[in-house]
């Protein structure tokens, strides 16, 4: 009787160990088959709140925007370390480093400690990086992905960080911060020494498919879509992806794309400008989403740093019962606002960007997905 009991226990133990082994093997296999994030395309609509996206949807009579292809959508809280209403410097720093800071500060905590950003982590891992914007590349949002300075207005100093970081692709405005500087240094010489192709417009890069490239068509900001800018942002995004793909040769890259002027038109309370810039950004988002479709291992995260203007969409005739499709746009401020902003995530790893997040969570999740601990 005692023996039978012991044998039965032994049998049970063997079955248990067997089951555990099978579970472990399945578990390991499951980890192995999870697609890994290699490429990250981080797209920031400066000042692009929910109302800005909604106004653009209305402008095209609800024909779906490219960003509506996003499989996973979330919200993020934008407040900075010292203000419920952030500026682009503090929000950019949160989105690039995973640390909240004071308004006006770039790439460092309120006590001026520099913090490594997600672009630098890619560079440190030997992976190519790029920045594509429509404002000067030394403006607050792109600055937060390359520089560490206590004040966003230190743009001469911010420009030098592009050379220090050896960002592969630098497309935007702001050439004056490279060759009309207070210290009289011509940074284009330093870039030339590092074998950068230096261009003034995209067409000059038609034969450039790899290597380092900087294209700054304007001394300051580029023109807006309302003022005649062409399909620059989508085309520059496509060119950056081509160069980074070749530079990475399958090992992964990081690209930050900013639609900079949605914010500017928010400050001006100009809804036509907001819609034109948001639509232009959406065209660039289409390029990135299509790229992710064709390149497994690509994660695209679209978000804003904050909203601007306090834009709301109201009934054009102020009566709800007429249903005549008239809308009106109202603004509550010429400044930024403090409500949550949307996240649209697409491609490999997109499922990690849902729910209500902090802005600092975004680079932290990217870091984890890339195993940059
Ligand atoms: Zn602004």
Boltz pocket constraint, residues with backbone or C-beta under 6 A from the ligand:
constraints:
  - pocket:
      binder: B
      contacts: [[A, 47], [A, 88], [A, 263], [A, 264], [A, 267], [A, 308], [A, 336]]
      max_distance: 6.0
